[in-house]
Amino acid sequence: MMTCKEKAKEWGISVRTVNALCKSGKIPGAEKAGKEWMIPDGTDRPADGRIVSGRYRKNTGEIPKKPLPVGISDYIRAQSEYYYVDKTLFIREILDRKNYVSLFTRPRRFGKTLNMDMLRVFFEISQEDTSRYFADKSIWKCGQEYRDHQGKYPLIFLTFKDVKFDSWDATFARIAQLLQEEFGRHSELRNSEKLESYEKEYYEKILSGKVNEVELAVSLQRLSAMLSVHYGKAPIIIIDEYDTPIQEGYSKDFYDEIIGFMRNFFSGGFKDNRNLSYGFLTGILRIAQESIFSGLNNLTVSTVMDDEYDSFFGFTESEVHQMMDYYGVTDKEEELKCWYDGYLFGNTEIYNPWSVINYLSKGCLPQAYWVNTGKNEILEDVLKTSTDDISEKLESLLLGQNVVARIDQNVVYRSLAEDPANIYSLLLVAGYLKQVRKKLQGDGTWICEVSIPNREIAVVYKNEILSHLMRIGAMGRATANMIAESLYALDFQKLQDGIGEYMKKSASFYDAGAEGFYHGLILGLVALMDNQYKVRSNRESGDGRYDISLIPRTSQYPGIIMELKAGRSLDELALDRLAKEALHQIGERKYEAEMQEEGISDILKLGIAFSGKNVRILTEKE
């Protein structure tokens, strides 16, 4: 017989996957010895119906399915070479609504760039017949009135998604390069007989890269005018991820410079610009309070709170089902839903597209894919301003509870200093929270119940917010991991040592003393175990209300109930008596009743006593 670890090495897959195959009965002869599966020697790797490296192959040897578009934001490539979720009805919606300038705010990696590139390919005049990229798509079935717009507009396209620099000079230089490239893309203007000489001089100056801030600020306005004259038709302007350099400006201390430039830049391109057919912008934040769109009364904004365009960014439930059916993994839908569903855009349930695609391409392996696509600078910044009330609400969110918050969609980074409660608005629009219920207020804000969307985002809270609540930086991540490992291994002496180490390194005597402090400390530590347990706090069970319980997600783990007591200036004997009192209370008040009702019979009881920086843990098994 061989262990899962040995078989995983032989088959070239993870130990976790081998365990899952054993548990699901897909490995003949596999037997469980204690807590470990044993597999007969010579057993062949079962066909588990998973996708590997972005390409799914049926076990029958049939032609492989299309690969998944991991990181592909080029519409032509995405729709021709990869599995493509058809979002072309977005074009119909735009043409029906006829909004002059539209801003679409959504979290990062929710398909904004791909959608904007789709609009570019559809609308832009091209020497190539680009209609072939839409002939088999939903928009083409909508009628001639929509097809008549295909390939008929001059178009300006800029994406600021990679404009991430530490200084205003470097940022300005990169924006100048992007404008230089876009002007160069319209080389037909260089020898246009319809343009005046001064327009051609300006065109050449942008191409040379030798422009100052004033000259570059009017470049959108000037380029749109030249294109309008040359083609006899006003162009479409698309700005993708417009707020990325603004976020960098905030965190790198050149906020005033970037805001001043963007105000003039957008005003010239979108405000009262008669040389404009449509304008489209995407970003994470609206940033209206800084007057970037000052006087732009023709701007229509679509946010995560609005019903308009709600299904075009991210994947809907039906789209996810079709995708999983295509790859033959519909048995994984519940797991995928738990990890990557949970967003509510308008009134439509939305899955995180980046994570869904990565989950499938990695063989249906649930991980935090989206949160690892970049630095969580928004979280880092807003947590610096959090108050005790906010910390308490963040703790509630960690436990899977809803909290009530006022959501202002016009919030900007600077407003955090004035009102730290704006943290919820930023977290919601950035994708770290979802709105469960909402009610519009007279001033345009919303009162919402918000919660963590899914298990993937819970990982962020565990790693980022938990660090803030617990001040893990003072103790070192290694100590926190030791505590989590001791719970995993049910090594309570190691748990006691780990908590004691944390207390000595990070908790002052002024903090220690009240039972509520210790409750929050333990709650934060056990939240690290959210992959194995559902953590509950202060819940009624039996004849009372327990402090903390850990409900196992699978039967391989025991349930754990914790009762905490605190006293001042206790010697070792008194501390031991207090721990016994806590342990006795669990049994006396039947705190295990809730778990037993859920069918959990293997239950561990922990009586934990604190005094200053000292801790004592006693255990008893049900």
C-alpha positions as CSV (number, residue, x, y, z in Angstrom):
1,M,0.0,0.0,0.0
2,M,1.1,3.6,-0.7
3,T,0.3,6.9,0.9
4,C,-1.5,9.7,-0.8
5,K,1.8,11.7,-0.8
6,E,3.6,8.9,-2.6
7,K,0.8,8.4,-5.2
8,A,0.6,12.2,-5.7
9,K,4.3,12.2,-6.6
10,E,3.9,9.2,-8.9
11,W,0.9,10.6,-10.7
12,G,2.2,14.2,-10.9
13,I,-0.8,15.8,-9.1
14,S,-1.4,17.3,-5.7
15,V,-1.9,15.4,-2.4
16,R,-5.1,17.3,-2.0
17,T,-6.4,16.0,-5.3
18,V,-5.5,12.4,-4.4
19,N,-7.3,12.7,-1.1
20,A,-10.4,14.0,-2.9
21,L,-10.3,11.1,-5.4
22,C,-10.1,8.6,-2.5
23,K,-12.9,10.3,-0.7
24,S,-15.2,10.3,-3.8
25,G,-14.5,6.6,-4.4
26,K,-12.6,7.1,-7.6
27,I,-9.6,5.0,-6.5
28,P,-10.5,1.3,-6.3
29,G,-9.2,-0.4,-3.2
30,A,-8.3,2.8,-1.4
31,E,-8.7,2.4,2.4
32,K,-8.5,4.8,5.3
33,A,-6.0,4.0,8.0
34,G,-6.6,6.4,10.8
35,K,-6.7,9.8,9.3
36,E,-4.7,8.9,6.1
37,W,-5.8,7.1,2.9
38,M,-3.8,4.1,1.7
39,I,-3.8,3.1,-1.9
40,P,-2.9,-0.3,-3.4
41,D,0.5,-0.5,-5.2
42,G,0.2,-0.4,-9.0
43,T,-3.1,1.5,-9.0
44,D,-3.4,3.6,-12.2
45,R,-4.3,7.2,-11.9
46,P,-8.1,7.6,-12.4
47,A,-9.6,9.8,-15.0
48,D,-11.0,12.6,-12.8
49,G,-12.6,14.7,-15.5
50,R,-10.5,17.8,-14.7
51,I,-9.0,20.4,-16.9
52,V,-5.2,20.8,-17.2
53,S,-3.3,23.8,-18.4
54,G,-6.4,25.6,-19.7
55,R,-7.4,22.7,-22.0
56,Y,-10.0,20.0,-21.2
57,R,-9.8,16.6,-22.8
58,K,-12.5,14.0,-22.4
59,N,-11.4,10.6,-21.3
60,T,-12.6,9.0,-24.6
61,G,-9.8,10.8,-26.5
62,E,-12.1,13.1,-28.4
63,I,-11.0,16.4,-29.9
64,P,-10.0,18.8,-27.0
65,K,-12.2,21.7,-26.1
66,K,-11.2,25.3,-26.6
67,P,-8.6,26.6,-24.0
68,L,-9.7,29.1,-21.4
69,P,-8.8,32.8,-21.9
70,V,-6.6,33.3,-18.9
71,G,-5.4,37.0,-19.0
72,I,-6.7,37.5,-22.6
73,S,-8.2,41.0,-23.1
74,D,-7.9,41.1,-26.9
75,Y,-11.4,40.6,-28.2
76,I,-10.4,39.2,-31.6
77,R,-8.1,36.5,-30.0
78,A,-10.6,35.8,-27.2
79,Q,-13.5,35.1,-29.4
80,S,-11.6,33.1,-32.1
81,E,-9.0,31.1,-30.2
82,Y,-10.6,30.6,-26.7
83,Y,-13.8,29.8,-24.9
84,Y,-15.7,33.1,-25.2
85,V,-18.6,34.2,-23.1
86,D,-20.7,36.3,-25.6
87,K,-21.1,39.8,-24.2
88,T,-21.9,41.5,-27.5
89,L,-25.5,42.4,-26.4
90,F,-23.6,45.1,-24.5
91,I,-23.4,46.9,-27.9
92,R,-27.1,46.8,-28.4
93,E,-27.7,48.2,-24.9
94,I,-25.4,51.1,-25.7
95,L,-27.0,51.9,-29.0
96,D,-30.5,51.6,-27.5
97,R,-29.7,53.9,-24.6
98,K,-27.8,56.5,-26.7
99,N,-26.0,57.8,-23.6
100,Y,-23.5,60.5,-24.8
101,V,-20.7,59.7,-22.3
102,S,-20.8,56.6,-20.1
103,L,-18.6,55.7,-17.1
104,F,-18.7,52.0,-16.1
105,T,-17.2,51.3,-12.6
106,R,-16.6,47.7,-11.6
107,P,-13.9,45.9,-9.6
108,R,-10.6,44.9,-11.3
109,R,-10.5,41.8,-13.4
110,F,-14.2,41.9,-14.2
111,G,-13.9,42.1,-17.9
112,K,-13.8,45.9,-18.4
113,T,-10.8,45.9,-20.8
114,L,-12.1,43.0,-22.9
115,N,-15.5,44.8,-23.2
116,M,-13.9,48.0,-24.3
117,D,-11.7,46.2,-26.8
118,M,-14.9,44.6,-28.1
119,L,-16.5,48.0,-28.6
120,R,-13.3,49.2,-30.4
121,V,-13.4,46.3,-32.8
122,F,-17.1,46.7,-33.5
123,F,-17.3,50.4,-34.0
124,E,-13.9,51.4,-35.5
125,I,-13.4,52.1,-39.2
126,S,-10.8,49.6,-40.5
127,Q,-9.3,48.4,-43.7
128,E,-10.1,44.9,-42.6
129,D,-13.7,43.6,-42.7
130,T,-14.1,43.3,-38.9
131,S,-17.8,42.2,-39.2
132,R,-16.6,38.6,-39.4
133,Y,-15.7,38.8,-35.7
134,F,-19.4,39.4,-34.9
135,A,-21.2,37.3,-37.5
136,D,-21.8,34.4,-35.2
137,K,-22.4,36.6,-32.1
138,S,-25.7,37.7,-30.4
139,I,-25.4,41.3,-31.6
140,W,-25.6,40.2,-35.3
141,K,-28.9,38.6,-34.7
142,C,-30.4,41.8,-33.4
143,G,-31.1,43.3,-36.8
144,Q,-29.8,45.6,-39.5
145,E,-30.2,48.7,-37.4
146,Y,-27.4,47.5,-35.1
147,R,-25.2,46.0,-37.9
148,D,-25.3,49.4,-39.6
149,H,-23.0,50.8,-36.9
150,Q,-20.3,48.2,-37.4
151,G,-17.0,49.6,-38.6
152,K,-18.4,53.1,-39.2
153,Y,-16.7,55.3,-36.6
154,P,-13.2,56.8,-36.2
155,L,-12.1,55.8,-32.7
156,I,-9.6,56.9,-30.0
157,F,-8.7,54.1,-27.5
158,L,-6.5,54.6,-24.4
159,T,-6.0,52.2,-21.5
160,F,-4.4,53.4,-18.3
161,K,-4.3,50.0,-16.6
162,D,-0.5,49.9,-16.6
163,V,0.1,53.5,-15.7
164,K,1.6,52.7,-12.2
165,F,4.5,54.8,-11.3
166,D,6.0,56.3,-8.2
167,S,6.2,59.9,-9.4
168,W,4.2,62.5,-11.3
169,D,7.1,62.9,-13.8
170,A,7.1,59.2,-14.7
171,T,3.4,59.1,-14.8
172,F,3.2,62.1,-17.2
173,A,5.9,60.6,-19.4
174,R,3.9,57.3,-19.7
175,I,0.6,59.1,-20.5
176,A,2.5,61.1,-23.1
177,Q,3.8,57.9,-24.6
178,L,0.3,56.4,-24.7
179,L,-1.0,59.5,-26.6
180,Q,2.0,59.4,-28.9
181,E,1.1,55.7,-29.8
182,E,-2.6,56.6,-30.3
183,F,-1.8,59.5,-32.5
184,G,0.6,57.3,-34.4
185,R,-2.1,54.7,-34.9
186,H,-4.0,57.4,-36.9
187,S,-1.3,57.9,-39.5
188,E,-3.9,58.8,-42.0
189,L,-4.0,62.3,-40.5
190,R,-0.4,63.0,-41.3
191,N,-1.1,63.6,-45.0
192,S,-4.8,64.4,-44.8
193,E,-5.7,67.2,-47.2
194,K,-8.6,68.1,-45.0
195,L,-6.5,69.3,-42.1
196,E,-5.0,72.7,-41.6
197,S,-1.2,73.1,-41.3
198,Y,-1.4,74.1,-37.6
199,E,-3.3,70.8,-36.9
200,K,-0.6,68.8,-38.6
201,E,2.1,70.7,-36.7
202,Y,0.3,69.7,-33.4
203,Y,0.0,66.1,-34.6
204,E,3.8,66.0,-35.3
205,K,4.6,67.5,-32.0
206,I,2.7,64.8,-30.1
207,L,4.5,62.2,-32.2
208,S,7.8,63.7,-31.3
209,G,7.0,63.2,-27.6
210,K,8.2,66.8,-26.8
211,V,5.1,68.2,-25.3
212,N,4.3,70.0,-22.1
213,E,1.5,69.4,-19.7
214,V,-0.8,72.1,-21.2
215,E,-0.3,70.8,-24.7
216,L,-1.0,67.2,-23.7
217,A,-4.1,68.1,-21.6
218,V,-5.9,69.1,-24.8
219,S,-4.8,66.1,-26.9
220,L,-8.1,64.3,-26.7
221,Q,-10.0,67.4,-27.9
222,R,-7.5,68.1,-30.7
223,L,-7.3,64.5,-31.9
224,S,-11.1,64.1,-31.9
225,A,-11.5,67.3,-34.0
226,M,-8.9,66.1,-36.5
227,L,-10.6,62.7,-36.9
228,S,-14.0,64.4,-37.2
229,V,-12.7,66.6,-40.1
230,H,-10.9,63.8,-41.9
231,Y,-13.7,61.3,-41.8
232,G,-16.7,63.6,-41.8
233,K,-17.9,61.8,-38.7
234,A,-17.4,62.4,-35.0
235,P,-15.2,59.7,-33.4
236,I,-15.8,57.5,-30.4
237,I,-13.5,57.9,-27.4
238,I,-12.7,55.0,-25.1
239,I,-10.7,55.4,-21.9
240,D,-10.1,52.2,-20.1
241,E,-9.1,52.1,-16.3
242,Y,-9.1,55.9,-16.2
243,D,-8.6,55.9,-12.4
244,T,-5.5,53.7,-12.2
245,P,-3.0,56.6,-12.3
246,I,-5.2,58.5,-9.8
247,Q,-5.0,55.6,-7.3
248,E,-1.2,55.7,-7.8
249,G,-1.2,59.4,-7.2
250,Y,-3.0,59.0,-3.9
251,S,-0.6,56.3,-2.6
252,K,2.6,57.9,-4.0
253,D,1.9,61.5,-3.0
254,F,1.3,63.2,-6.4
255,Y,-2.5,63.3,-6.1
256,D,-2.9,67.0,-6.8
257,E,-0.8,66.8,-10.0
258,I,-2.7,63.9,-11.5
259,I,-6.1,65.3,-10.5
260,G,-5.3,68.6,-12.1
261,F,-4.2,67.0,-15.3
262,M,-7.1,64.6,-15.6
263,R,-9.6,67.4,-15.0
264,N,-8.4,69.3,-18.0
265,F,-7.8,66.1,-20.1
266,F,-11.3,64.8,-19.7
267,S,-13.0,68.1,-19.9
268,G,-11.4,68.7,-23.3
269,G,-12.4,65.2,-24.6
270,F,-15.9,64.9,-23.2
271,K,-17.4,68.2,-22.0
272,D,-19.3,70.0,-24.8
273,N,-17.1,68.3,-27.4
274,R,-19.1,68.5,-30.6
275,N,-16.5,66.2,-32.2
276,L,-17.7,63.2,-30.2
277,S,-20.2,60.5,-31.1
278,Y,-19.9,58.5,-27.9
279,G,-17.6,58.4,-25.0
280,F,-16.9,55.4,-22.8
281,L,-14.8,55.2,-19.6
282,T,-14.1,52.4,-17.2
283,G,-12.6,52.3,-13.7
284,I,-13.1,51.1,-10.2
285,L,-14.0,54.4,-8.5
286,R,-16.3,57.3,-9.7
287,I,-14.1,60.0,-8.2
288,A,-16.7,62.7,-8.8
289,Q,-15.9,64.8,-5.7
290,E,-12.6,65.8,-7.1
291,S,-14.4,67.5,-10.0
292,I,-12.6,65.5,-12.6
293,F,-15.9,65.5,-14.5
294,S,-16.7,69.0,-13.4
295,G,-19.6,70.4,-15.5
296,L,-19.8,67.2,-17.5
297,N,-23.6,67.1,-17.3
298,N,-23.8,64.6,-20.1
299,L,-22.1,61.8,-18.1
300,T,-24.1,58.6,-17.3
301,V,-22.5,56.5,-14.6
302,S,-23.2,52.7,-14.2
303,T,-22.0,51.2,-10.9
304,V,-22.4,48.0,-9.1
305,M,-25.5,49.4,-7.5
306,D,-27.3,50.1,-10.8
307,D,-29.5,47.7,-12.9
308,E,-28.3,49.1,-16.2
309,Y,-25.6,47.0,-17.8
310,D,-25.7,44.7,-14.8
311,S,-25.0,41.5,-16.6
312,F,-22.2,42.6,-18.9
313,F,-19.3,42.7,-16.5
314,G,-18.5,39.3,-14.9
315,F,-20.3,36.0,-15.5
316,T,-24.0,35.4,-14.8
317,E,-25.1,32.1,-13.3
318,S,-26.4,30.8,-16.6
319,E,-23.1,31.6,-18.3
320,V,-21.1,29.8,-15.7
321,H,-23.4,26.8,-16.0
322,Q,-22.9,26.7,-19.7
323,M,-19.2,26.9,-19.3
324,M,-19.0,24.1,-16.8
325,D,-21.3,21.9,-18.9
326,Y,-19.0,22.5,-21.9
327,Y,-16.0,21.3,-20.0
328,G,-17.9,18.5,-18.3
329,V,-17.4,19.6,-14.7
330,T,-21.0,20.4,-13.6
331,D,-20.3,18.3,-10.5
332,K,-18.1,21.2,-9.3
333,E,-20.7,23.9,-9.6
334,E,-21.4,24.1,-5.8
335,E,-17.7,24.4,-5.0
336,L,-17.2,27.1,-7.6
337,K,-20.3,29.0,-6.4
338,C,-19.1,29.0,-2.8
339,W,-15.7,30.4,-3.8
340,Y,-16.4,32.9,-6.6
341,D,-20.1,33.8,-6.7
342,G,-21.8,36.2,-4.3
343,Y,-21.6,39.5,-6.1
344,L,-24.7,41.5,-6.8
345,F,-24.5,44.0,-9.6
346,G,-27.8,45.8,-9.7
347,N,-30.2,42.9,-9.2
348,T,-28.1,40.3,-11.1
349,E,-26.1,37.6,-9.4
350,I,-22.5,37.8,-10.7
351,Y,-19.5,35.5,-10.5
352,N,-15.9,36.7,-10.6
353,P,-14.8,36.0,-14.2
354,W,-11.1,36.0,-13.6
355,S,-11.4,33.4,-10.8
356,V,-13.9,31.2,-12.6
357,I,-11.5,31.0,-15.6
358,N,-8.5,30.3,-13.4
359,Y,-10.4,27.7,-11.3
360,L,-11.3,25.7,-14.4
361,S,-7.9,26.1,-16.0
362,K,-6.2,24.8,-12.8
363,G,-8.2,21.6,-12.8
364,C,-11.0,22.9,-10.6
365,L,-8.6,23.7,-7.8
366,P,-10.2,26.3,-5.4
367,Q,-7.8,29.1,-4.6
368,A,-7.8,32.9,-4.2
369,Y,-7.0,33.7,-7.8
370,W,-8.4,37.3,-8.0
371,V,-6.9,38.6,-4.8
372,N,-3.4,37.6,-6.0
373,T,-3.6,39.6,-9.3
374,G,-2.2,42.8,-7.6
375,K,-1.5,44.6,-4.4
376,N,-4.5,45.2,-2.2
377,E,-3.5,48.8,-1.7
378,I,-7.1,49.9,-1.2
379,L,-7.3,47.7,1.9
380,E,-4.0,48.9,3.2
381,D,-4.9,52.5,2.9
382,V,-8.4,52.4,4.3
383,L,-7.5,50.2,7.3
384,K,-5.1,52.9,8.5
385,T,-8.1,55.1,9.2
386,S,-10.4,52.5,10.9
387,T,-12.0,53.2,14.3
388,D,-12.9,50.8,17.0
389,D,-16.5,50.7,15.6
390,I,-15.2,49.8,12.2
391,S,-12.8,47.2,13.6
392,E,-15.8,45.6,15.4
393,K,-17.8,45.5,12.1
394,L,-14.9,44.1,10.2
395,E,-14.7,41.3,12.9
396,S,-18.4,40.6,12.3
397,L,-17.7,40.4,8.6
398,L,-15.0,37.8,9.2
399,L,-17.6,35.7,11.0
400,G,-19.9,35.7,8.0
401,Q,-22.3,38.3,9.4
402,N,-24.0,41.2,7.6
403,V,-23.3,44.7,8.8
404,V,-25.3,47.9,8.0
405,A,-23.3,50.7,6.3
406,R,-23.9,53.9,4.4
407,I,-22.7,53.7,0.8
408,D,-21.7,56.8,-1.0
409,Q,-20.7,56.1,-4.6
410,N,-19.0,59.4,-5.0
411,V,-16.5,58.6,-2.2
412,V,-12.8,59.2,-2.9
413,Y,-9.6,58.4,-1.0
414,R,-9.3,61.8,0.6
415,S,-12.7,61.5,2.2
416,L,-11.5,58.7,4.5
417,A,-9.7,61.3,6.6
418,E,-12.9,63.2,7.1
419,D,-15.1,60.1,7.7
420,P,-13.5,56.7,8.2
421,A,-16.9,55.1,7.7
422,N,-16.4,55.6,4.0
423,I,-14.3,52.5,4.1
424,Y,-17.4,50.4,3.3
425,S,-18.1,52.4,0.2
426,L,-14.6,51.8,-1.1
427,L,-14.6,48.2,-0.2
428,L,-18.0,47.7,-2.0
429,V,-17.0,49.3,-5.3
430,A,-13.6,47.6,-5.3
431,G,-15.2,44.1,-5.0
432,Y,-14.4,43.3,-1.3
433,L,-18.0,43.5,-0.2
434,K,-21.4,42.8,-1.7
435,Q,-24.6,44.6,-1.0
436,V,-27.3,42.2,0.4
437,R,-30.1,44.8,0.8
438,K,-30.1,48.4,-0.2
439,K,-32.3,51.5,0.3
440,L,-31.8,54.7,-1.6
441,Q,-31.6,57.9,0.6
442,G,-32.7,61.4,-0.4
443,D,-29.1,62.6,-0.7
444,G,-28.3,59.9,-3.3
445,T,-26.5,57.6,-0.9
446,W,-27.6,54.1,0.0
447,I,-28.1,52.4,3.3
448,C,-27.0,48.8,2.7
449,E,-26.5,45.5,4.4
450,V,-23.1,44.4,3.3
451,S,-21.2,41.1,3.7
452,I,-18.2,39.2,2.4
453,P,-19.2,37.9,-1.1
454,N,-17.5,34.5,-1.0
455,R,-14.7,32.3,0.3
456,E,-12.1,33.9,-2.0
457,I,-12.7,37.3,-0.5
458,A,-12.7,35.8,3.0
459,V,-9.0,34.9,2.3
460,V,-8.3,38.6,1.8
461,Y,-9.9,39.5,5.1
462,K,-8.0,36.7,6.8
463,N,-4.7,37.9,5.4
464,E,-5.2,41.7,5.4
465,I,-7.9,42.7,7.8
466,L,-7.1,40.1,10.4
467,S,-3.6,41.3,10.4
468,H,-4.9,44.8,11.2
469,L,-7.2,43.6,14.0
470,M,-4.6,41.5,15.6
471,R,-1.6,43.6,15.0
472,I,0.1,40.5,13.6
473,G,2.9,42.6,12.3
474,A,4.1,42.9,15.9
475,M,4.3,39.2,16.5
476,G,5.4,38.0,13.1
477,R,3.4,35.8,10.7
478,A,5.3,32.7,11.9
479,T,3.7,32.9,15.3
480,A,0.2,33.3,13.9
481,N,0.8,30.3,11.6
482,M,2.0,28.3,14.6
483,I,-1.3,28.9,16.4
484,A,-3.2,27.9,13.3
485,E,-1.1,24.7,12.9
486,S,-1.7,23.8,16.6
487,L,-5.4,24.0,16.1
488,Y,-5.1,21.9,12.9
489,A,-3.1,19.2,14.7
490,L,-5.2,19.6,17.9
491,D,-1.9,20.2,19.8
492,F,-3.2,22.3,22.7
493,Q,0.1,22.7,24.5
494,K,1.4,24.2,21.3
495,L,-1.7,26.4,21.1
496,Q,-1.1,27.6,24.7
497,D,2.5,28.3,23.9
498,G,1.6,30.2,20.7
499,I,-1.0,32.4,22.4
500,G,1.4,33.1,25.2
501,E,4.1,34.1,22.7
502,Y,1.6,36.4,21.0
503,M,0.7,38.0,24.4
504,K,4.3,38.6,25.3
505,K,5.2,40.2,22.0
506,S,2.2,42.3,21.2
507,A,-0.3,42.9,24.0
508,S,0.4,45.6,26.5
509,F,-0.8,45.3,30.1
510,Y,-3.1,48.1,29.3
511,D,-4.8,46.0,26.6
512,A,-4.9,42.8,28.6
513,G,-7.3,42.4,31.5
514,A,-10.9,42.6,30.1
515,E,-12.5,39.4,28.9
516,G,-13.6,41.1,25.7
517,F,-10.0,41.8,24.7
518,Y,-9.1,38.1,25.0
519,H,-12.3,37.1,23.2
520,G,-11.3,39.3,20.2
521,L,-7.8,38.0,20.3
522,I,-8.8,34.3,20.1
523,L,-11.5,35.1,17.6
524,G,-8.9,36.6,15.3
525,L,-6.6,33.6,15.7
526,V,-9.1,31.0,15.0
527,A,-10.3,32.9,11.9
528,L,-7.1,31.6,10.3
529,M,-8.8,28.2,10.3
530,D,-11.7,29.2,8.0
531,N,-10.8,26.5,5.4
532,Q,-11.4,23.8,8.0
533,Y,-14.0,25.4,10.2
534,K,-17.0,27.8,10.2
535,V,-16.3,30.1,13.1
536,R,-19.2,31.3,15.3
537,S,-19.1,33.6,18.2
538,N,-21.5,34.5,21.1
539,R,-24.3,32.1,19.9
540,E,-27.0,30.6,22.0
541,S,-26.7,26.8,22.5
542,G,-28.1,24.6,25.1
543,D,-28.8,26.6,28.3
544,G,-26.6,29.6,27.5
545,R,-24.4,31.5,25.1
546,Y,-20.9,30.1,24.3
547,D,-17.9,32.3,23.5
548,I,-16.5,30.7,20.4
549,S,-17.2,27.5,18.5
550,L,-15.6,26.0,15.4
551,I,-18.0,24.0,13.3
552,P,-16.1,21.5,11.1
553,R,-16.6,21.8,7.3
554,T,-15.9,18.1,6.8
555,S,-16.3,15.1,9.1
556,Q,-12.5,14.6,9.3
557,Y,-12.2,17.4,11.9
558,P,-13.8,17.5,15.4
559,G,-16.0,20.3,16.5
560,I,-14.4,22.7,19.0
561,I,-16.1,24.8,21.7
562,M,-14.2,27.4,23.6
563,E,-15.1,29.2,26.8
564,L,-12.9,32.1,27.9
565,K,-12.4,33.5,31.4
566,A,-10.1,36.4,32.6
567,G,-8.8,37.5,35.9
568,R,-6.2,39.9,37.3
569,S,-2.9,39.1,39.0
570,L,-3.6,35.3,39.2
571,D,-0.9,32.8,40.1
572,E,-0.6,29.5,38.3
573,L,-2.9,27.7,40.7
574,A,-5.6,30.3,40.4
575,L,-5.3,30.4,36.6
576,D,-5.7,26.6,36.5
577,R,-8.8,26.8,38.6
578,L,-10.3,29.5,36.3
579,A,-9.6,27.3,33.2
580,K,-11.4,24.4,35.0
581,E,-14.3,26.7,35.7
582,A,-14.5,27.7,32.0
583,L,-14.4,24.0,31.0
584,H,-17.0,23.0,33.5
585,Q,-19.3,25.8,32.2
586,I,-19.3,24.3,28.7
587,G,-20.7,21.0,30.0
588,E,-23.0,22.4,32.6
589,R,-24.8,24.7,30.1
590,K,-24.7,22.1,27.3
591,Y,-23.0,24.3,24.8
592,E,-22.4,21.3,22.6
593,A,-26.2,21.1,21.8
594,E,-25.9,23.2,18.6
595,M,-23.2,20.9,17.2
596,Q,-25.1,17.8,18.1
597,E,-28.1,19.0,16.3
598,E,-26.0,19.3,13.2
599,G,-24.9,15.7,13.6
600,I,-21.4,16.4,15.0
601,S,-20.5,13.9,17.7
602,D,-16.8,14.3,17.9
603,I,-16.5,17.5,20.0
604,L,-13.6,19.0,21.9
605,K,-14.2,21.4,24.8
606,L,-11.6,24.0,25.6
607,G,-11.6,26.0,28.9
608,I,-9.2,29.0,28.4
609,A,-8.2,31.3,31.2
610,F,-6.2,34.5,31.0
611,S,-4.4,36.7,33.5
612,G,-2.4,39.6,32.1
613,K,-0.1,37.9,29.5
614,N,-0.5,34.4,31.0
615,V,-2.8,31.8,29.6
616,R,-3.9,28.3,30.6
617,I,-5.9,25.8,28.4
618,L,-7.6,22.7,29.6
619,T,-9.4,20.3,27.3
620,E,-12.1,17.6,27.5
621,K,-13.5,15.4,24.7
622,E,-17.3,14.8,24.4
